[in-house]
């Protein structure tokens, strides 16, 4: 039997039924609800971590014998945000190469492990490194959830509801961070991160059960399964991806697309003001 390789793009995958594989838009309502819930869990954890040390910075400074006026203490939040900016530039393209599921699960588990690292950090430098790595891994929902929800919902109104939940969670997380740290720091600054680890750990089962939703990857997985069981290989689906083009695309869009450039600039100002408030609140309400 002669095997015929067919190179297809993502759009062609959606338009044509090249395989009997079940598409993500055909998932049950319960399964789609689970996917949205998993995305919400990750989005909340990632955004919660962004402002987590805000209410405990003075205690952390005292523990590591650093002056509260030392500018290095600001790095607890700012390095997380640097990672939050860098991560999506790579996780989005990576999800189009290997699928949503491995990137989603891998980054969530990495975020959980790096949060554990924050709780166990023996030095201030180690804490800063783990904060940066937590920010990188915790940024994955910003790049993945838009594509994930478009995989499972064709209807604009349902997709809009899912994105509205994501946007609410992305704002609620930073609001909750100072509250969590403000109370738990009374036990120890390490308990701030232990509580974050508990919250992240509670979501692990739901994250691990997340199915693959990206159609080109589903088709390729179906082809491999058919090959194992000796199925018909007359049509072999091969998604056309160039890793170099996929990973360069976000940077090109940032530089060449005005709507992307100006939206990014606007959001950078919004987040900058938001986290300036987080740094200022402890000083204001402590009367310093």
C-alpha positions as CSV (number, residue, x, y, z in Angstrom):
1,X,0.0,0.0,0.0
2,X,1.4,3.4,-1.0
3,X,1.3,5.9,1.8
4,X,0.3,9.4,0.8
5,X,1.5,12.3,3.0
6,X,-0.8,15.3,3.1
7,X,0.6,18.6,4.5
8,X,-2.2,20.7,6.0
9,X,-2.5,23.9,7.9
10,X,-4.6,24.4,11.1
11,X,-7.3,26.1,9.1
12,X,-7.5,23.2,6.6
13,X,-7.7,20.8,9.6
14,X,-10.8,22.6,10.8
15,X,-12.4,22.9,7.5
16,X,-12.0,19.3,6.4
17,X,-12.7,16.0,8.2
18,X,-9.5,14.1,7.4
19,X,-9.9,11.7,10.3
20,X,-12.7,10.3,12.4
21,X,-11.0,11.7,15.5
22,X,-13.3,13.5,17.9
23,X,-12.7,17.2,17.7
24,X,-12.6,19.4,20.8
25,X,-15.8,21.2,19.8
26,X,-17.6,17.9,20.0
27,X,-16.7,17.3,23.6
28,X,-19.6,17.0,26.1
29,X,-20.8,19.9,28.1
30,X,-19.3,18.4,31.2
31,X,-15.9,18.0,29.6
32,X,-15.9,21.6,28.3
33,X,-16.9,22.8,31.8
34,X,-13.9,20.9,33.2
35,X,-11.6,22.5,30.7
36,X,-12.8,26.0,31.6
37,X,-12.5,25.2,35.3
38,X,-8.9,23.9,34.8
39,X,-8.0,27.1,32.9
40,X,-9.6,29.2,35.7
41,X,-7.6,27.3,38.4
42,X,-4.3,27.9,36.5
43,X,-5.1,31.6,35.8
44,X,-6.0,32.2,39.5
45,X,-2.8,30.6,40.7
46,X,-0.6,32.4,38.2
47,X,-2.1,35.8,39.0
48,X,-2.2,35.1,42.7
49,X,1.6,34.5,42.8
50,X,2.2,37.9,41.1
51,X,1.3,39.9,44.2
52,X,1.9,37.3,46.9
53,X,4.9,38.8,48.7
54,X,3.4,42.3,48.8
55,X,2.1,42.0,52.4
56,X,5.1,40.2,53.7
57,X,8.1,42.1,52.1
58,X,9.1,43.7,55.4
59,X,9.2,40.3,57.2
60,X,11.2,38.7,54.3
61,X,13.6,41.6,54.5
62,X,14.1,41.1,58.2
63,X,14.5,37.3,57.8
64,X,17.3,37.8,55.3
65,X,18.8,40.8,57.1
66,X,18.0,43.3,54.3
67,X,16.9,46.9,55.0
68,X,13.3,47.6,54.1
69,X,14.5,50.6,52.1
70,X,16.8,48.4,50.0
71,X,15.6,48.4,46.4
72,X,16.3,44.7,46.1
73,X,13.1,44.0,48.1
74,X,11.1,45.3,45.1
75,X,12.5,42.4,43.0
76,X,10.2,40.0,44.8
77,X,7.3,41.3,42.7
78,X,9.2,42.7,39.7
79,X,11.1,39.6,38.8
80,X,7.9,37.6,38.8
81,X,6.4,40.1,36.4
82,X,9.5,39.8,34.1
83,X,8.9,36.1,33.9
84,X,5.2,36.8,33.4
85,X,6.1,38.8,30.3
86,X,8.7,36.4,28.9
87,X,6.8,33.1,29.3
88,X,3.9,33.7,26.9
89,X,6.2,34.5,24.0
90,X,7.3,30.9,24.1
91,X,4.4,28.9,25.5
92,X,1.9,30.0,22.9
93,X,4.0,28.9,19.9
94,X,5.1,25.8,21.8
95,X,1.5,24.8,22.3
96,X,1.0,24.9,18.5
97,X,3.9,22.5,18.0
98,X,3.3,19.9,20.7
99,X,-0.3,20.6,21.8
100,X,-2.1,22.4,24.5
101,X,-2.1,19.6,27.1
102,X,1.6,19.0,27.6
103,X,2.4,22.7,27.8
104,X,-0.5,23.3,30.2
105,X,0.3,20.5,32.5
106,X,4.1,21.0,32.4
107,X,3.9,24.7,33.2
108,X,1.4,24.1,36.0
109,X,3.5,21.4,37.6
110,X,6.6,23.7,37.2
111,X,4.8,26.6,38.8
112,X,3.9,24.3,41.8
113,X,7.5,23.1,42.1
114,X,8.9,26.6,41.9
115,X,6.4,27.8,44.6
116,X,7.8,25.0,46.8
117,X,11.2,26.3,46.0
118,X,10.2,29.8,47.2
119,X,9.0,28.3,50.5
120,X,12.3,26.5,51.1
121,X,14.7,29.1,49.8
122,X,17.7,29.3,52.0
123,X,18.9,32.7,50.7
124,X,17.4,35.8,49.3
125,X,19.1,35.2,45.9
126,X,17.5,31.7,45.7
127,X,14.1,33.2,46.6
128,X,14.5,35.7,43.7
129,X,15.4,33.0,41.3
130,X,12.4,30.9,42.2
131,X,10.2,33.9,42.0
132,X,11.3,34.6,38.4
133,X,10.9,30.9,37.4
134,X,7.4,30.9,39.1
135,X,6.5,33.9,37.0
136,X,7.7,32.3,33.8
137,X,5.7,29.1,34.4
138,X,2.7,30.9,35.9
139,X,2.3,33.0,32.8
140,X,1.2,30.1,30.6
141,X,-2.6,30.8,30.9
142,X,-2.1,34.2,29.3
143,X,-0.9,32.5,26.1
144,X,-2.9,29.3,26.2
145,X,-6.4,30.0,27.4
146,X,-7.5,32.0,24.4
147,X,-6.5,29.2,22.0
148,X,-7.8,26.6,24.4
149,X,-11.3,28.1,24.6
150,X,-11.5,28.7,20.8
151,X,-10.7,25.0,20.4
152,X,-13.7,23.9,22.4
153,X,-16.3,26.6,21.5
154,X,-17.4,27.6,18.1
155,X,-20.2,29.9,19.4
156,X,-18.8,33.4,20.1
157,X,-21.1,33.9,23.1
158,X,-19.9,30.8,24.9
159,X,-16.3,31.5,24.1
160,X,-16.9,35.1,25.3
161,X,-18.2,33.8,28.6
162,X,-15.2,31.6,29.1
163,X,-12.8,34.5,28.3
164,X,-14.8,36.7,30.7
165,X,-14.2,34.2,33.5
166,X,-10.5,34.1,32.6
167,X,-10.2,37.9,32.7
168,X,-12.1,38.2,36.0
169,X,-9.8,35.6,37.5
170,X,-6.7,37.3,36.1
171,X,-7.7,40.4,38.0
172,X,-9.0,38.7,41.2
173,X,-5.7,36.8,41.7
174,X,-3.5,39.9,42.3
175,X,-6.2,41.3,44.5
176,X,-6.2,38.2,46.7
177,X,-2.4,38.0,47.0
178,X,-1.9,40.7,49.6
179,X,-4.8,39.4,51.6
180,X,-3.3,35.9,51.7
181,X,0.2,37.1,52.6
182,X,-1.1,39.7,55.1
183,X,-2.7,37.0,57.3
184,X,-0.3,34.1,56.8
185,X,2.8,36.2,57.4
186,X,1.8,36.3,61.1
187,X,3.0,32.7,61.2
188,X,6.1,33.0,59.0
189,X,7.0,34.5,55.7
190,X,7.5,30.9,54.4
191,X,3.9,30.2,55.2
192,X,2.9,32.7,52.5
193,X,4.4,30.4,49.9
194,X,3.2,27.2,51.7
195,X,-0.4,28.4,51.4
196,X,0.2,29.2,47.7
197,X,1.6,25.7,47.3
198,X,-1.5,24.2,49.0
199,X,-3.8,26.2,46.7
200,X,-1.8,25.1,43.6
201,X,-1.6,21.5,44.8
202,X,-5.4,21.3,45.3
203,X,-5.8,22.1,41.5
204,X,-3.3,19.4,40.3
205,X,-5.9,16.6,39.8
206,X,-8.1,18.8,37.6
207,X,-5.1,19.9,35.6
208,X,-3.8,16.4,35.0
209,X,-7.2,15.3,33.6
210,X,-7.1,18.0,31.0
211,X,-7.6,16.5,27.5
212,X,-5.8,17.6,24.3
213,X,-7.9,20.1,22.3
214,X,-5.7,21.3,19.5
215,X,-7.0,19.8,16.2
216,X,-3.7,19.2,14.3
217,X,-2.3,17.4,17.3
218,X,-5.4,15.3,17.7
219,X,-5.2,14.3,14.1
220,X,-1.5,13.4,14.4
221,X,-2.2,11.4,17.5
222,X,-5.0,9.6,15.8
223,X,-2.7,8.8,12.9
224,X,0.0,7.3,15.2
225,X,-2.7,5.3,17.0
226,X,-3.9,3.9,13.7
227,X,-0.4,3.0,12.7
228,X,0.1,1.0,16.0
229,X,-3.0,-1.1,15.5
230,X,-2.3,-1.6,11.8
231,X,-5.0,0.8,10.5
232,X,-5.4,2.3,7.1
233,X,-2.5,4.7,6.4
234,X,-3.6,5.8,3.0
235,X,-3.8,9.4,4.3
236,X,-1.2,10.5,6.7
237,X,-1.8,13.9,8.2
238,X,1.2,16.0,8.7
239,X,0.8,19.4,10.1
240,X,3.0,22.0,8.6
241,X,5.0,23.7,11.4
242,X,8.3,25.4,11.2
243,X,9.7,25.8,14.7
244,X,11.7,28.9,13.7
245,X,8.7,30.6,12.2
246,X,6.4,29.6,15.1
247,X,8.7,31.0,17.8
248,X,9.6,34.2,15.9
249,X,5.9,35.0,15.0
250,X,5.1,36.7,18.5
251,X,8.1,39.0,18.2
252,X,7.2,40.0,14.7
253,X,3.6,40.7,15.6
254,X,4.8,42.8,18.6
255,X,6.9,44.9,16.3
256,X,4.9,45.0,13.1
257,X,1.3,44.9,14.2
258,X,0.2,48.3,15.7
259,X,-2.8,46.9,17.5
260,X,-0.6,44.4,19.3
261,X,2.1,47.0,20.0
262,X,-0.2,49.6,21.5
263,X,-2.3,47.1,23.4
264,X,0.9,45.7,24.9
265,X,2.0,49.2,25.8
266,X,-1.3,50.0,27.4
267,X,-1.4,46.8,29.4
268,X,2.2,47.4,30.6
269,X,1.1,50.8,32.0
270,X,-2.0,49.3,33.7
271,X,0.0,46.5,35.3
272,X,2.8,48.9,36.3
273,X,0.3,51.1,38.2
274,X,-1.4,48.1,39.8
275,X,1.8,46.7,41.2
276,X,3.1,50.1,42.2
277,X,0.0,50.2,44.5
278,X,0.9,46.8,45.9
279,X,4.4,48.0,46.8
280,X,3.0,51.3,48.3
281,X,0.2,49.9,50.4
282,X,2.3,48.4,53.2
283,X,4.3,51.6,53.5
284,X,1.1,53.8,53.5
285,X,-0.9,51.7,56.0
286,X,2.1,51.2,58.3
287,X,2.5,55.0,58.4
288,X,6.1,54.9,57.0
